[in-house]
Amino acid sequence: MAYQGKLSGSQVIVLENDGDQTTIRLSSEGQRQSSSASTGEWQGTPVLWQLDDSAVVEIKTGDDSVFYRVKGGQLQSLSQKPDLATAEAVDLEEVQDGTGKSEMKPLEPMKPMKPM
């Protein structure tokens, strides 16, 4: 399962769950950051909120929820639910697993040089 959302400042966030592993990928202006954590299997679609100066991701796992803050291109794990009174919900669309991973392909080996 993977979901993608657009944040302010042309940032794109991809949330992906593979078993008990959650990967959060953030890309903006060609730069990418990825963070993984063992959260357990998701219980439903994650929720993404946009605040004035940051965004918050909520991932429901079992009886609990795990929260992450995205601010200034950095990901931060939160120990408790933040104040979301002024937050605006951001739509997440389901995307193919692996979306947002580096698309770089390995370089071709160098060809032998001709003798002089």
Buried (B, 14 or more C-beta within 10 A) or exposed (E): BBBBBBBEEEBBBBBBBEEEEBBBBBBBEEEBEBBEBEBBEBEEEBBBBBBEEBBBBBBBBEEEBBBBBBEEBEBEEEEEEBEBEEBEEBEBEEBEEEBBEEEEEEEEEEEEEEEE
